[in-house]
Amino acid sequence: MTAVVLHHGAMLRWDGWESDAVLADGRLLLLWLNCQGESGPLRQFEEDERRRGRMQTQEAHWWAAMPTTLDDLSVQILSLSQTGESASLDLLTELKVQLELAFPDLITRTLTLLAWCGAGSGRCSGYPLHEEVPGLLLKEIPITEIVASLQDPRADSRHYAGAVRHLVGWKSRPRQRKDIDALPEPMKVRLLQQARASGDQDKQSRAERWLTPTRAR
């Protein structure tokens, strides 16, 4: 008895071969298996394709939100998700220097980082590692400046989405509880509304825990 293993609808593996055989059209084999009553491989393949498509869309969205002044460092930032390593102090310092040169006004710089932070997957956990970078840079900005930025007439849903993700993320700020308590109550309400509208249950749960106004607790 022998067994042939199908990998991701793209390759066949058999102990008698030195290496995997790459299929010219793996989908045809999946369709044939589906017709034979084995629908699982085709369903899994299609779900994997949808997942890859979502990830590519999210990465493009995140890339588009990244300040153009950081283009030269974009490959280095995106590679974090491939290496599994967090951003180094040297990289964060270089990013900070570039942003300060491009956006000398702190409010403008903070708004830029908030919009970037809210892009991509938008998740507070289980996100690609490169998406942590805007939050790490926001971590060093005083909460008073984040509040002032969100009160700026230029602030919109993109900035509030980034603020929610940053503020309710896991240990996102050294004084996270104190910083969130310092937010004006109307701002907490708007941030909570933003989280509820996101459709992300994890984010909403975190926001309910961190941002529910004191009177409602």
WOPE-V149002 format. One record per pair of residues at least 24 apart in sequence whose C-alpha atoms are under 7 Angstrom apart, sorted by sequence separation. I is the first residue (numbers start at 1). J is the second residue. D is the distance in Angstrom with one decimal. If there is no record, write none. Layout:
i j d
I J D
I J D
This chain:
i j d
189 213 7.0
113 138 6.8
188 213 6.6
164 191 6.0
70 98 7.0
185 213 6.2
69 98 6.8
135 166 5.7
160 191 6.2
164 195 6.7
69 102 6.7
139 172 6.6
161 194 6.3
139 173 5.4
160 194 6.8
9 45 6.4
110 146 6.7
143 179 6.0
147 183 6.8
8 45 6.3
107 145 6.7
111 149 6.1
168 206 5.9
110 149 6.5
168 207 6.0
118 158 6.3
118 159 6.9
124 165 5.8
107 149 5.3
168 210 6.4
115 158 5.2
118 161 5.0
122 165 6.8
115 159 4.7
118 162 3.5
84 129 6.9
114 159 4.9
117 162 4.7
124 169 5.3
87 133 6.9
116 162 7.0
81 128 5.7
115 162 5.6
118 165 6.5
81 129 4.7
111 159 6.3
114 162 4.6
80 129 5.9
81 130 5.5
114 163 5.9
65 115 6.8
66 116 5.6
80 130 5.3
65 116 5.0
78 130 5.3
77 130 5.8
62 116 6.8
65 119 6.4
62 119 4.8
61 119 6.2
62 120 4.2
61 120 5.3
59 120 5.6
58 120 4.4
58 121 5.5
124 203 6.1
123 203 6.8
